[in-house]
Amino acid sequence: MANRARSFAVLLAVAAAALTGCTDDATDPAPPSSTTTIDAAARLTVMEFNIEYGGELVDFDAIPRAIREVDADVVALEEAYGNTAKVARALDWPYYDARLQLVSRLPLLQPPDANGLYTLIEIEPGRVAAIGNVHLPSSPYGPRKVRLGMSAQETLELEERVRIPAVEPFLEALGGVADEMPAFLVGDFNAPSHRDWTEETAGTRDFVEFPLDWPVSRAVEQAGFVDSFRAVYPDPVQDPGITWPSGRPDIEGEWNPGPKAPPDRIDFIYAAGSATVTESTLVGEKGGEGVDVSVSPWPTDHRALVSSFDIEPGSPPTMISVDHQLVRSDENVALRWSAPAAGETQISIEGEEGVAPFDGGAAGSRDLPAADLGPGAYEAVLWANGSELARAPFWVAEPGAPPEVGTTEPSYEVGDPITVEWGNAPANRWDWIGLYKRDADPDIAYYLSYLYTEATVAGSVTFDDENGVGKWPLEPSKYTVYILIDDSYEEIAGSDFVVTRAGS
């Protein structure tokens, strides 16, 4: 559930339903099992799993054990805290996407025009499905506000302001591909469903005091997505499907769910396009309400959701993909490409030290030894008949080369923009740059301001009166800038700078 407050650009206006505070069963029927009737051509099992602070609070080994128990094909992690690759290694799975916190037994392709909002699952060569993973802002949390006396209308306004702008970019991006292939939107939405807060459920369980037309779930369904759990279990009274909080063991010194934590179904797997849900399973602690598959000890404060689908995969767009943005020189650069209409293609590597172009065909994959490239920035480029079709960036670094971060100047006057650059970063989804008092410990001290790296290996951000979450301007003093891992407070690089009085 927990995450740092995040800013997302609003990329479209999704109609979020009439804010009546209730639903009408006559006009709001049970969700369909699919948006498209298909002949089953493939089976895909998707898991949504918030592992709480990297999965290391209780028993990390229980994370891969739970995934194996349900035989998932692709898993969307929340709160990975830099452990996406660690989870993949524990499963002995070769594929993961740190930008979207996905691990998979199937190849993952990175569409260059997806802007990090979704990736493609290669069901088999030339046949794909799309998946996006969200972790919407956790605070302020609507059900808790209701428990404290917030009205229905105030709660709806809160959701429209806080969470609708965060989900809209994903709806636009995935909605644009759902006509071509199965599309899944999964994650910890930190908001309940309008299908759960109904006239029938009001008063049947703690904290559901009145029917409420929760805007996020309404917007997702209006964008053409089906709630996989409710498609299988349409009765929210009989099958509430609570995902948070779970009954994991209490942890000394950490937040532990208590009787005042309003339980609800806030983790979802939504499907659009040619996908028919066949089953949905709740995974959690032994004896937990509605838990179908249990693992002990249960390692996180969320229960996991697993849904299986019959799908008709689509064709990938013209693209070239690199499995990982950061590649060590003792590893391979894993390339995958598709150019259905181009026929014969060529692939070249552009950068400080390129390699000879090679013929690719209309689709394929190839591993290139990174040792053939020197450390630096590169782009893999797909060509046909002398015309560029697509490109994908990646970076090569020596084994053990550490991340780097620093300001472009050692000293700034009060109010001057402060530009921070970084390199060799792990490109996790929520890696961030934090400004702190000199030598402060992020586990103890509070950041002064922060910005996300947007899951990049190398880049820059500028803190000023328009950019940065937190204090501005910085007062005259000594400071340290850190790069921190994946929404955690673990710093992996730091550098000092000072702010002086104007004219001093």
C-alpha positions as CSV (number, residue, x, y, z in Angstrom):
1,M,0.0,0.0,0.0
2,A,2.6,2.5,1.0
3,N,4.5,4.7,-1.4
4,R,6.0,8.2,-1.6
5,A,3.8,10.9,-3.1
6,R,4.3,11.0,-6.9
7,S,3.6,13.5,-9.6
8,F,2.3,12.2,-13.0
9,A,1.5,14.3,-16.1
10,V,-2.2,14.1,-17.0
11,L,-2.1,12.8,-20.6
12,L,-5.9,12.5,-21.2
13,A,-9.2,13.2,-19.6
14,V,-11.0,10.0,-18.8
15,A,-14.7,10.4,-18.0
16,A,-14.9,9.1,-14.4
17,A,-18.6,8.3,-14.2
18,A,-21.4,10.2,-12.6
19,L,-20.4,10.9,-9.0
20,T,-23.7,9.8,-7.6
21,G,-22.2,8.1,-4.6
22,C,-23.9,4.8,-5.5
23,T,-24.4,2.3,-8.3
24,D,-27.6,1.2,-10.0
25,D,-27.6,-2.5,-10.7
26,A,-30.0,-1.9,-13.6
27,T,-27.4,0.1,-15.4
28,D,-24.3,-1.4,-13.9
29,P,-24.4,-5.1,-14.6
30,A,-21.9,-7.7,-13.4
31,P,-18.6,-7.3,-15.3
32,P,-18.2,-9.4,-18.4
33,S,-15.5,-12.1,-18.5
34,S,-14.0,-10.5,-21.6
35,T,-14.3,-7.6,-24.0
36,T,-13.8,-9.9,-27.0
37,T,-15.1,-13.4,-27.6
38,I,-12.2,-15.6,-28.7
39,D,-11.3,-19.1,-29.5
40,A,-8.7,-20.0,-26.9
41,A,-5.3,-19.9,-28.5
42,A,-3.0,-19.5,-25.5
43,R,-3.2,-19.5,-21.7
44,L,-1.6,-16.7,-19.6
45,T,-1.5,-16.5,-15.8
46,V,-0.9,-13.1,-14.3
47,M,0.0,-12.3,-10.7
48,E,-0.3,-9.0,-8.8
49,F,2.0,-9.0,-5.7
50,N,2.8,-6.2,-3.4
51,I,5.8,-7.6,-1.6
52,E,6.2,-4.8,1.1
53,Y,9.5,-3.1,1.3
54,G,11.3,-5.5,-1.0
55,G,9.9,-8.6,0.6
56,E,12.6,-8.8,3.2
57,L,10.6,-7.9,6.4
58,V,9.4,-11.4,7.1
59,D,11.0,-14.1,4.8
60,F,12.2,-13.2,1.3
61,D,12.2,-16.9,0.3
62,A,8.4,-16.9,0.7
63,I,8.1,-14.5,-2.2
64,P,9.3,-16.9,-4.9
65,R,7.6,-19.8,-3.1
66,A,4.2,-18.1,-3.4
67,I,4.8,-17.4,-7.1
68,R,5.7,-21.0,-7.7
69,E,2.7,-22.2,-5.9
70,V,0.3,-20.6,-8.4
71,D,2.5,-21.3,-11.5
72,A,2.4,-17.7,-12.7
73,D,3.8,-16.7,-16.0
74,V,4.3,-13.0,-15.3
75,V,4.3,-11.2,-12.0
76,A,3.7,-7.5,-11.3
77,L,5.6,-6.5,-8.1
78,E,4.9,-3.5,-6.0
79,E,7.3,-2.1,-3.4
80,A,10.1,-4.1,-5.0
81,Y,12.7,-1.7,-3.4
82,G,15.3,-2.6,-6.0
83,N,14.7,-6.4,-5.7
84,T,13.0,-7.0,-9.0
85,A,16.1,-8.7,-10.4
86,K,16.5,-10.6,-7.1
87,V,13.0,-12.0,-7.3
88,A,13.7,-13.1,-10.9
89,R,17.0,-14.8,-9.9
90,A,15.3,-16.6,-7.0
91,L,12.8,-18.0,-9.5
92,D,15.5,-18.8,-12.0
93,W,13.6,-16.7,-14.5
94,P,15.7,-15.0,-17.2
95,Y,13.3,-12.0,-17.8
96,Y,12.5,-9.0,-15.7
97,D,11.8,-5.3,-16.3
98,A,13.0,-3.1,-13.4
99,R,11.3,-0.1,-14.9
100,L,7.9,-1.7,-14.5
101,Q,8.8,-4.1,-11.6
102,L,7.8,-7.1,-13.7
103,V,9.3,-10.6,-13.5
104,S,8.4,-13.2,-16.2
105,R,9.1,-16.7,-17.4
106,L,8.4,-15.3,-20.9
107,P,10.5,-12.7,-22.8
108,L,9.6,-9.1,-22.2
109,L,9.9,-6.6,-25.1
110,Q,10.3,-2.9,-24.5
111,P,8.3,-0.9,-27.1
112,P,10.1,2.4,-27.7
113,D,6.9,4.4,-27.9
114,A,5.4,3.0,-24.6
115,N,7.2,5.6,-22.5
116,G,7.7,3.1,-19.7
117,L,3.9,2.7,-19.2
118,Y,3.7,-0.9,-20.5
119,T,5.8,-3.7,-21.9
120,L,5.1,-6.6,-24.2
121,I,5.0,-10.3,-23.1
122,E,6.2,-12.5,-25.9
123,I,3.8,-15.5,-25.7
124,E,5.7,-17.0,-28.6
125,P,7.8,-15.5,-31.4
126,G,5.7,-12.9,-33.2
127,R,2.8,-13.1,-30.8
128,V,2.5,-10.7,-27.8
129,A,0.3,-9.3,-25.1
130,A,0.7,-5.9,-23.4
131,I,1.0,-5.3,-19.6
132,G,1.2,-2.2,-17.5
133,N,1.8,-2.1,-13.8
134,V,0.6,0.7,-11.5
135,H,1.1,1.7,-7.9
136,L,-1.1,4.6,-7.3
137,P,-0.5,7.1,-4.5
138,S,-1.3,5.7,-1.1
139,S,-2.0,8.9,0.7
140,P,-4.5,10.2,1.6
141,Y,-6.3,6.9,1.6
142,G,-10.0,7.1,0.9
143,P,-11.3,4.2,3.0
144,R,-9.4,5.6,6.0
145,K,-10.9,9.0,5.4
146,V,-14.4,7.5,5.3
147,R,-13.7,5.7,8.6
148,L,-12.8,9.1,10.1
149,G,-16.0,10.7,8.9
150,M,-15.4,12.0,5.3
151,S,-18.5,12.2,3.3
152,A,-19.2,10.3,0.0
153,Q,-18.9,13.5,-2.1
154,E,-15.6,14.6,-0.4
155,T,-14.2,11.1,-0.9
156,L,-15.0,11.2,-4.6
157,E,-13.4,14.6,-5.0
158,L,-10.3,13.3,-3.2
159,E,-10.0,10.3,-5.6
160,E,-10.5,12.6,-8.6
161,R,-7.7,14.8,-7.4
162,V,-5.2,12.3,-6.2
163,R,-5.5,9.0,-8.1
164,I,-7.4,9.7,-11.4
165,P,-4.4,11.7,-12.8
166,A,-2.1,8.9,-11.8
167,V,-3.9,6.2,-13.7
168,E,-4.9,8.2,-16.8
169,P,-1.6,7.8,-18.7
170,F,-1.8,4.0,-18.4
171,L,-5.4,4.0,-19.6
172,E,-4.4,6.0,-22.7
173,A,-1.3,3.9,-23.5
174,L,-2.9,0.5,-23.0
175,G,-6.2,1.5,-24.4
176,G,-4.4,2.3,-27.6
177,V,-3.0,-1.2,-28.0
178,A,-6.0,-3.3,-26.8
179,D,-7.5,-3.4,-30.3
180,E,-4.4,-5.1,-31.5
181,M,-3.6,-7.5,-28.6
182,P,-4.6,-8.6,-25.1
183,A,-3.8,-5.7,-22.7
184,F,-3.5,-6.0,-18.9
185,L,-3.5,-3.2,-16.3
186,V,-2.5,-4.6,-12.9
187,G,-1.3,-3.2,-9.6
188,D,-1.9,-1.8,-6.2
189,F,-4.5,0.9,-6.9
190,N,-4.8,2.1,-3.3
191,A,-8.5,2.5,-3.9
192,P,-11.5,0.1,-3.7
193,S,-13.8,-0.8,-6.5
194,H,-17.3,0.7,-7.2
195,R,-18.3,-3.0,-7.6
196,D,-17.5,-3.6,-3.9
197,W,-19.1,-0.5,-2.2
198,T,-22.7,-1.1,-3.2
199,E,-26.2,-1.0,-1.7
200,E,-25.9,-4.7,-0.9
201,T,-22.5,-4.5,0.8
202,A,-23.1,-1.3,2.8
203,G,-23.0,-2.4,6.5
204,T,-22.1,-6.0,5.8
205,R,-18.4,-5.5,6.7
206,D,-16.5,-3.0,8.8
207,F,-15.8,0.4,7.3
208,V,-18.1,0.0,4.2
209,E,-20.6,2.6,5.5
210,F,-22.4,3.6,2.3
211,P,-22.4,2.7,-1.4
212,L,-19.7,4.7,-3.3
213,D,-18.9,5.0,-7.0
214,W,-15.1,4.9,-6.7
215,P,-13.7,6.9,-9.6
216,V,-10.6,4.9,-10.4
217,S,-12.3,1.5,-10.9
218,R,-15.1,3.2,-12.8
219,A,-12.6,5.0,-15.1
220,V,-10.6,1.8,-15.8
221,E,-13.8,-0.1,-16.8
222,Q,-15.0,2.8,-18.9
223,A,-11.7,2.5,-20.8
224,G,-12.7,-1.0,-21.7
225,F,-11.0,-3.1,-19.0
226,V,-12.6,-6.0,-17.1
227,D,-12.1,-6.6,-13.4
228,S,-10.8,-10.2,-13.5
229,F,-11.7,-11.1,-9.9
230,R,-15.3,-9.7,-10.1
231,A,-15.7,-11.4,-13.4
232,V,-15.2,-14.8,-11.7
233,Y,-16.8,-13.8,-8.3
234,P,-19.5,-11.3,-9.1
235,D,-21.1,-11.2,-5.6
236,P,-19.1,-8.8,-3.3
237,V,-21.0,-9.9,-0.2
238,Q,-20.2,-13.6,-0.6
239,D,-16.7,-13.0,-2.0
240,P,-15.2,-9.7,-0.8
241,G,-11.7,-10.6,-2.0
242,I,-9.9,-8.5,0.6
243,T,-6.3,-7.9,-0.5
244,W,-5.2,-5.4,2.2
245,P,-4.2,-5.8,5.0
246,S,-3.2,-9.4,5.2
247,G,-2.6,-11.2,8.4
248,R,1.2,-11.5,8.1
249,P,3.2,-11.9,11.3
250,D,3.8,-8.7,13.3
251,I,7.3,-7.2,12.9
252,E,9.0,-5.5,15.7
253,G,9.8,-1.9,14.9
254,E,7.7,-1.8,11.8
255,W,4.1,-0.7,11.0
256,N,1.7,-3.7,11.6
257,P,-1.9,-3.8,10.5
258,G,-4.3,-3.4,13.3
259,P,-8.1,-3.3,13.9
260,K,-8.2,0.3,12.7
261,A,-6.8,-0.5,9.2
262,P,-9.9,-0.5,6.9
263,P,-9.7,-3.8,5.0
264,D,-10.5,-3.7,1.3
265,R,-9.8,-5.0,-2.2
266,I,-7.3,-2.6,-3.6
267,D,-5.1,-4.9,-5.7
268,F,-6.4,-5.7,-9.2
269,I,-5.8,-7.4,-12.5
270,Y,-7.8,-5.7,-15.3
271,A,-7.9,-7.1,-18.8
272,A,-8.9,-5.6,-22.2
273,G,-8.9,-6.9,-25.7
274,S,-8.8,-10.5,-26.7
275,A,-8.6,-12.0,-23.2
276,T,-11.1,-14.2,-21.4
277,V,-10.6,-14.7,-17.6
278,T,-11.0,-18.4,-16.7
279,E,-10.1,-18.3,-13.0
280,S,-9.0,-16.0,-10.2
281,T,-7.2,-16.9,-7.0
282,L,-6.4,-15.1,-3.8
283,V,-3.0,-16.0,-2.3
284,G,-2.1,-15.2,1.3
285,E,-1.7,-16.3,4.9
286,K,-3.1,-19.6,6.2
287,G,-6.6,-19.1,7.4
288,G,-7.0,-15.7,5.8
289,E,-10.5,-14.7,4.7
290,G,-11.1,-15.8,1.1
291,V,-7.5,-17.1,0.7
292,D,-7.4,-20.0,-1.8
293,V,-3.6,-20.7,-1.8
294,S,-1.6,-20.1,1.4
295,V,2.1,-19.8,2.1
296,S,3.6,-19.7,5.6
297,P,4.9,-17.4,6.8
298,W,3.1,-15.0,4.6
299,P,5.7,-12.3,3.8
300,T,3.8,-9.1,3.2
301,D,0.9,-6.9,4.3
302,H,-0.9,-7.5,1.0
303,R,-2.5,-10.7,-0.3
304,A,-1.6,-11.5,-3.9
305,L,-4.1,-11.9,-6.7
306,V,-3.7,-14.4,-9.6
307,S,-5.9,-14.6,-12.7
308,S,-5.6,-16.9,-15.7
309,F,-6.8,-16.0,-19.2
310,D,-7.4,-17.5,-22.5
311,I,-5.9,-15.1,-24.9
312,E,-5.5,-14.5,-28.6
313,P,-2.0,-12.8,-28.8
314,G,-1.4,-10.0,-31.3
315,S,1.5,-9.1,-33.5
316,P,4.2,-6.8,-32.1
317,P,4.7,-3.4,-33.7
318,T,7.8,-2.6,-35.7
319,M,10.4,-2.3,-32.9
320,I,13.8,-3.2,-31.5
321,S,14.2,-4.0,-27.9
322,V,17.1,-4.4,-25.4
323,D,16.3,-6.7,-22.4
324,H,18.1,-4.4,-20.0
325,Q,19.1,-0.7,-20.2
326,L,22.3,-1.3,-18.2
327,V,24.5,-4.1,-19.3
328,R,27.9,-5.1,-17.7
329,S,30.8,-5.7,-20.0
330,D,30.9,-9.4,-18.9
331,E,27.3,-9.9,-20.0
332,N,25.4,-10.1,-23.3
333,V,23.3,-7.4,-24.9
334,A,20.0,-9.2,-25.5
335,L,18.3,-7.8,-28.7
336,R,14.9,-8.6,-29.9
337,W,13.3,-7.1,-33.0
338,S,10.2,-7.2,-35.1
339,A,9.5,-5.6,-38.5
340,P,6.5,-7.6,-40.0
341,A,6.1,-5.5,-43.1
342,A,9.8,-4.9,-43.8
343,G,11.1,-8.2,-44.9
344,E,14.9,-8.3,-44.6
345,T,16.4,-6.0,-42.0
346,Q,19.7,-4.9,-40.6
347,I,20.7,-4.1,-37.0
348,S,23.5,-1.8,-36.1
349,I,24.9,-0.6,-32.8
350,E,25.6,3.1,-32.6
351,G,27.8,4.6,-29.9
352,E,31.4,5.2,-28.8
353,E,32.5,1.8,-30.2
354,G,30.0,0.2,-32.6
355,V,30.0,-3.3,-34.0
356,A,29.5,-4.4,-37.6
357,P,25.8,-4.3,-38.7
358,F,24.3,-7.7,-39.2
359,D,21.3,-9.0,-41.1
360,G,18.2,-9.5,-39.0
361,G,15.2,-10.8,-40.9
362,A,11.6,-9.6,-40.3
363,A,11.8,-10.8,-36.6
364,G,14.3,-12.4,-34.4
365,S,16.7,-12.1,-31.4
366,R,20.4,-12.1,-30.8
367,D,22.9,-11.9,-27.9
368,L,25.9,-9.6,-28.5
369,P,28.8,-9.8,-26.1
370,A,29.0,-6.5,-24.3
371,A,32.8,-7.0,-24.2
372,D,32.8,-6.1,-27.8
373,L,31.7,-2.6,-26.8
374,G,33.5,-0.2,-24.6
375,P,31.8,1.4,-21.5
376,G,29.3,4.1,-22.6
377,A,26.0,4.9,-24.1
378,Y,24.7,3.0,-27.2
379,E,21.6,2.6,-29.3
380,A,20.5,-0.5,-31.2
381,V,19.0,0.6,-34.5
382,L,16.7,-1.4,-36.8
383,W,17.0,-0.7,-40.6
384,A,15.2,-1.8,-43.7
385,N,16.2,-0.8,-47.3
386,G,18.4,1.9,-45.9
387,S,15.7,3.5,-43.8
388,E,15.7,3.6,-40.0
389,L,12.7,1.8,-38.5
390,A,13.3,1.9,-34.7
391,R,16.0,2.3,-32.1
392,A,16.5,1.5,-28.4
393,P,19.0,2.9,-26.0
394,F,21.3,1.0,-23.6
395,W,24.4,1.5,-21.6
396,V,27.5,-0.6,-21.0
397,A,29.5,-0.5,-17.8
398,E,32.4,-2.4,-16.4
399,P,31.6,-5.1,-13.8
400,G,31.5,-3.4,-10.4
401,A,31.4,0.1,-11.8
402,P,29.4,2.0,-9.1
403,P,26.5,4.4,-9.7
404,E,27.5,8.1,-9.8
405,V,25.6,11.2,-8.9
406,G,26.6,14.8,-8.5
407,T,25.7,18.5,-9.1
408,T,27.0,20.3,-12.1
409,E,28.5,22.9,-9.8
410,P,30.1,22.6,-6.4
411,S,28.4,25.7,-5.1
412,Y,25.1,27.6,-5.7
413,E,23.7,30.9,-4.5
414,V,20.3,30.8,-2.8
415,G,17.6,30.4,-5.4
416,D,19.8,29.3,-8.2
417,P,18.6,26.2,-10.1
418,I,20.5,23.1,-8.9
419,T,21.2,20.5,-11.7
420,V,22.0,17.0,-10.7
421,E,23.5,14.4,-13.1
422,W,23.8,10.6,-12.6
423,G,25.2,7.6,-14.4
424,N,25.4,3.8,-14.0
425,A,22.1,3.8,-12.1
426,P,20.2,0.5,-11.9
427,A,17.2,2.1,-13.7
428,N,14.6,0.8,-11.2
429,R,11.1,2.1,-11.5
430,W,11.2,4.5,-8.6
431,D,14.9,5.4,-8.3
432,W,15.1,8.9,-7.0
433,I,17.3,11.9,-6.4
434,G,17.2,13.3,-2.9
435,L,18.6,16.5,-1.5
436,Y,19.7,16.2,2.2
437,K,21.6,18.1,4.8
438,R,25.3,17.2,4.6
439,D,26.0,13.6,5.4
440,A,22.5,12.9,6.6
441,D,21.4,9.3,6.9
442,P,18.2,8.9,4.7
443,D,17.0,6.1,7.1
444,I,16.8,8.7,9.8
445,A,16.8,12.2,8.3
446,Y,14.0,13.6,6.1
447,Y,14.8,14.7,2.6
448,L,14.6,18.4,1.7
449,S,13.5,17.8,-1.9
450,Y,13.3,15.0,-4.4
451,L,12.8,14.1,-8.0
452,Y,12.5,10.7,-9.7
453,T,15.1,9.5,-12.3
454,E,12.3,8.2,-14.5
455,A,14.0,4.8,-14.5
456,T,17.0,5.9,-16.5
457,V,20.6,4.7,-16.3
458,A,22.0,8.2,-16.9
459,G,20.4,11.6,-17.0
460,S,19.9,14.9,-15.2
461,V,17.2,16.8,-13.3
462,T,17.0,20.4,-12.2
463,F,15.7,21.5,-8.8
464,D,14.2,25.0,-8.9
465,D,11.0,26.8,-7.9
466,E,9.0,24.7,-10.4
467,N,10.7,21.3,-10.1
468,G,11.2,19.2,-7.0
469,V,9.0,18.0,-4.2
470,G,9.8,19.6,-0.9
471,K,11.6,22.6,0.3
472,W,12.7,25.4,-2.0
473,P,14.9,27.4,-2.0
474,L,17.5,25.8,0.0
475,E,19.0,28.0,2.7
476,P,22.8,28.7,2.9
477,S,24.3,25.5,4.2
478,K,26.2,22.3,3.3
479,Y,24.3,19.6,1.5
480,T,24.6,16.1,0.0
481,V,22.7,14.8,-3.0
482,Y,22.0,11.1,-3.1
483,I,20.6,8.6,-5.6
484,L,18.3,6.2,-3.8
485,I,16.9,2.9,-4.9
486,D,13.3,2.3,-6.0
487,D,11.3,4.3,-3.5
488,S,13.5,3.1,-0.6
489,Y,15.8,5.0,1.6
490,E,18.9,3.0,0.6
491,E,21.4,5.4,-1.0
492,I,23.7,4.0,-3.7
493,A,25.8,7.1,-4.5
494,G,26.2,10.6,-3.1
495,S,28.0,13.9,-3.6
496,D,28.4,17.1,-1.6
497,F,27.6,20.7,-2.6
498,V,27.0,24.0,-0.8
499,V,24.5,26.8,-1.1
500,T,25.7,30.3,-0.2
501,R,24.0,33.7,0.3
502,A,23.5,35.7,-2.9
503,G,26.6,37.9,-3.6
504,S,28.8,36.2,-1.0
